[in-house]
Amino acid sequence: MTSIIPASPKTVLQLDGLSRRRAGRQAVQDLSLTLHAGQVMGLLGVNGAGKSTTLSMIAGALRPDTGGIRLNGEDFLEHPGLARKHIGWLPERAPVWAELSVNEHLDAHGRLRGLHGAALRAARTAIIERLELQPLARRLAGVLSQGQRQRLGLACALLHHPALLVLDEPANALDPVQVAALRTLIREQSAAGTAVILSTHLLAEVTAVCDRVAILHEGGLRHDGPVHSDDHAALERTFFEIAMNGNNSAARAA
Ligand SMILES: Nc1ncnc2c1ncn2[C@@H]1O[C@H](COP(=O)(O)OP(=O)(O)OP(=O)(O)O)[C@@H](O)[C@H]1O
């Protein structure tokens, strides 16, 4: 017999009162939110709003001063190894080692995440095909263009099928064809149940692929709501109201 009660969505990420100071300033303040499997959340905010600091804490690269993070229900700060296993992170500037080839990058990332032997080779082949990196597979990262490096960073983030994909300005340096391909990739990840957080300055990216948007201002969460793909103007109004005034009275009035 099938149940008529819909299954409750699986919580992948839970932030509870996250705060972090940087260079004497409050970079992120009392940030709480929950992200479910398959959700794609855009993270917006003006320069210095705290987006990268937030993503670095979620990816385990920066420890919060206070607050908690739970990943798949487990205390992430108590078990930092969870990040490697369950998170794929594309930082704002994807780190590459100039003297390693694309294949060697993927092998190194895979090993760090517990992939070895045939499983590693299969994962590497699949992601190289998916991101159409075959012509670049043997090339050294040092000779890749910025956009090609960005695709390598994406491949490293996706290699181990993470439960949570954290993308910091992933469309940086991508040409329009690659931006369209990135949108398709994000939708695919979401359909497969991966939760995605996407920090960007491009409001159109949020309208195109996100079902939810969070807006930070001076480190605080000022808006968290659904995205309506047919109403880009509503997102623009909310964003600019917060950017100019620090609050979202426009959104409340709508
Ligand atoms: N490496 C760092 N050392 C010291 N302070 C930092 C560092 N990185 C960021 N900050 C500070 O933390 C605050 C938040 O910056 P953050 O990079 O998180 O914002 P952002 O929203 O990602 O900005 P942008 O859109 O410009 O990338 C800012 O006041 C910034 O000056």
The ligand as an SDF file (V2000), in Angstrom:
LIG
                    3D

 31 33  0  0  0  0  0  0  0  0999 V2000
   41.2450   36.4310    4.0100 N   0  0  0  0  0  0  0  0  0  0  0  0
   40.6520   37.4030    4.7300 C   0  0  0  0  0  0  0  0  0  0  0  0
   41.2850   37.9970    5.7660 N   0  0  0  0  0  0  0  0  0  0  0  0
   40.6840   38.9630    6.4980 C   0  0  0  0  0  0  0  0  0  0  0  0
   39.4390   39.4040    6.2660 N   0  0  0  0  0  0  0  0  0  0  0  0
   38.7600   38.8540    5.2480 C   0  0  0  0  0  0  0  0  0  0  0  0
   39.3300   37.8420    4.4240 C   0  0  0  0  0  0  0  0  0  0  0  0
   38.4160   37.4880    3.4990 N   0  0  0  0  0  0  0  0  0  0  0  0
   37.3300   38.2540    3.7110 C   0  0  0  0  0  0  0  0  0  0  0  0
   37.5450   39.0870    4.7640 N   0  0  0  0  0  0  0  0  0  0  0  0
   36.5880   40.0740    5.2930 C   0  0  0  0  0  0  0  0  0  0  0  0
   35.4070   39.3880    5.6810 O   0  0  0  0  0  0  0  0  0  0  0  0
   34.2550   40.1500    5.2990 C   0  0  0  0  0  0  0  0  0  0  0  0
   33.3680   39.2850    4.4100 C   0  0  0  0  0  0  0  0  0  0  0  0
   34.0720   38.9970    3.2150 O   0  0  0  0  0  0  0  0  0  0  0  0
   33.6360   37.8490    2.2100 P   0  0  0  0  0  0  0  0  0  0  0  0
   34.7790   37.5890    1.2970 O   0  0  0  0  0  0  0  0  0  0  0  0
   33.0790   36.7260    2.9750 O   0  0  0  0  0  0  0  0  0  0  0  0
   32.4340   38.5820    1.4330 O   0  0  0  0  0  0  0  0  0  0  0  0
   31.7960   38.2330    0.0140 P   0  0  0  0  0  0  0  0  0  0  0  0
   30.3260   38.4750    0.1630 O   0  0  0  0  0  0  0  0  0  0  0  0
   32.2080   36.8850   -0.4320 O   0  0  0  0  0  0  0  0  0  0  0  0
   32.4230   39.3500   -0.9220 O   0  0  0  0  0  0  0  0  0  0  0  0
   32.7470   39.3310   -2.5120 P   0  0  0  0  0  0  0  0  0  0  0  0
   31.4220   39.4030   -3.1950 O   0  0  0  0  0  0  0  0  0  0  0  0
   33.5480   40.5790   -2.7020 O   0  0  0  0  0  0  0  0  0  0  0  0
   33.5190   38.0840   -2.8390 O   0  0  0  0  0  0  0  0  0  0  0  0
   34.7530   41.4170    4.6200 C   0  0  0  0  0  0  0  0  0  0  0  0
   34.7670   42.4650    5.6000 O   0  0  0  0  0  0  0  0  0  0  0  0
   36.1760   41.0730    4.2160 C   0  0  0  0  0  0  0  0  0  0  0  0
   37.0020   42.2110    4.2510 O   0  0  0  0  0  0  0  0  0  0  0  0
  1  2  1  0
  2  3  1  0
  2  7  2  0
  3  4  2  0
  4  5  1  0
  5  6  2  0
  6  7  1  0
  6 10  1  0
  7  8  1  0
  8  9  2  0
  9 10  1  0
 10 11  1  0
 11 12  1  0
 11 30  1  0
 12 13  1  0
 13 14  1  0
 13 28  1  0
 14 15  1  0
 15 16  1  0
 16 17  2  0
 16 18  1  0
 16 19  1  0
 19 20  1  0
 20 21  2  0
 20 22  1  0
 20 23  1  0
 23 24  1  0
 24 25  2  0
 24 26  1  0
 24 27  1  0
 28 29  1  0
 28 30  1  0
 30 31  1  0
M  END
$$$$
